[in-house]
Amino acid sequence: MDEEYPEHGNGGQDLDPERAGWVAPAHAEAPRQAAEPPPTGDDRVDAAVAGLSRLAGVPAEEHVAVLEQVHGRLRDILGELNEGTP
C-alpha cells in the first residue's frame, strides 16, 4: 500500500518495537461493572431499564433475549403514553 499511496504509509518506520513494549493498563483487565442508570422520573421506565442488570448474570448467547424483553417493555410504555394512559 505504501507504493501506491506513499503519503499514507508509515514513513518506513518499524512500529513493531513500539507495539512490543505496550502494556495494557491494569484496569483494562478487570471486568467492568455496569453503572446503575440514573432515574428517569417514570417508575415504569426505571423498572424496565433495571432489567438490563440481568445481562451480567447470563451468558452472552442469552443477551439478545434480555435486550428484547427490555426493549419490548419500553415500547409498550411508549404505546401507553401515545394512548394517553398515565
Phi, psi and omega per residue, in radians:
M1 nan -0.535 3.115
D2 -1.099 -0.577 -3.114
E3 -1.224 -0.700 -3.111
E4 -1.363 -0.664 -3.127
Y5 -2.276 1.334 -3.055
P6 -1.082 -0.492 -3.125
E7 -1.235 -0.241 3.135
H8 -1.726 -0.006 -3.098
G9 -1.343 -3.064 -3.135
N10 -1.728 0.268 3.095
G11 1.207 0.414 3.133
G12 1.374 0.123 -3.141
Q13 -1.264 2.527 3.023
D14 -1.699 1.827 -3.065
L15 -1.477 -0.200 -3.107
D16 -0.997 -0.756 3.105
P17 -1.049 -0.644 3.114
E18 -1.159 -0.723 3.138
R19 -1.207 -0.626 -3.107
A20 -1.124 -0.521 -3.111
G21 -1.538 -0.063 -3.093
W22 -1.352 2.349 3.113
V23 -2.213 2.321 3.122
A24 -1.142 2.501 3.072
P25 -1.048 2.627 -3.089
A26 -1.017 -0.662 -3.104
H27 -1.212 -0.307 -3.119
A28 -1.238 -0.356 -3.094
E29 -1.523 -0.353 -3.114
A30 -1.394 2.472 3.098
P31 -1.140 2.476 -3.137
R32 -1.363 2.407 3.042
Q33 -1.638 2.285 3.129
A34 -1.223 2.272 3.090
A35 -1.351 2.529 3.104
E36 -1.259 2.246 -3.109
P37 -1.181 2.626 3.116
P38 -1.193 2.664 3.126
P39 -1.106 2.535 -3.108
T40 -1.646 -0.289 -3.064
G41 1.694 -0.108 3.094
D42 -2.147 2.004 -3.069
D43 -1.044 -0.586 3.141
R44 -1.163 -0.737 3.121
V45 -1.162 -0.759 3.121
D46 -1.031 -0.733 3.132
A47 -1.143 -0.714 3.132
A48 -1.131 -0.816 -3.131
V49 -1.137 -0.567 3.102
A50 -1.065 -0.409 3.088
G51 -1.068 -0.370 3.104
L52 -1.154 -0.354 3.125
S53 -1.123 -0.343 3.113
R54 -1.208 -0.306 -3.118
L55 -1.037 -0.621 -3.106
A56 -1.161 -0.424 -3.058
G57 -1.741 0.049 -3.110
V58 -2.152 2.663 3.093
P59 -1.101 2.715 -3.099
A60 -0.968 -0.570 -3.128
E61 -1.087 -0.398 -3.107
E62 -1.715 -0.013 -3.112
H63 -1.083 -0.670 -3.117
V64 -1.037 -0.744 -3.131
A65 -1.092 -0.741 3.128
V66 -1.125 -0.796 -3.136
L67 -1.104 -0.667 3.106
E68 -1.145 -0.649 3.110
Q69 -1.137 -0.794 -3.141
V70 -1.127 -0.792 3.135
H71 -1.070 -0.735 3.121
G72 -1.067 -0.743 3.137
R73 -1.140 -0.740 3.117
L74 -1.125 -0.652 3.088
R75 -1.119 -0.725 3.099
D76 -1.069 -0.734 3.140
I77 -1.100 -0.753 3.104
L78 -1.096 -0.679 3.089
G79 -1.076 -0.717 3.105
E80 -1.106 -0.697 3.126
L81 -1.130 -0.664 3.100
N82 -1.144 -0.564 3.124
E83 -1.422 -0.157 3.126
G84 1.593 0.171 3.105
T85 -1.396 2.116 -3.133
P86 -1.219 nan nan
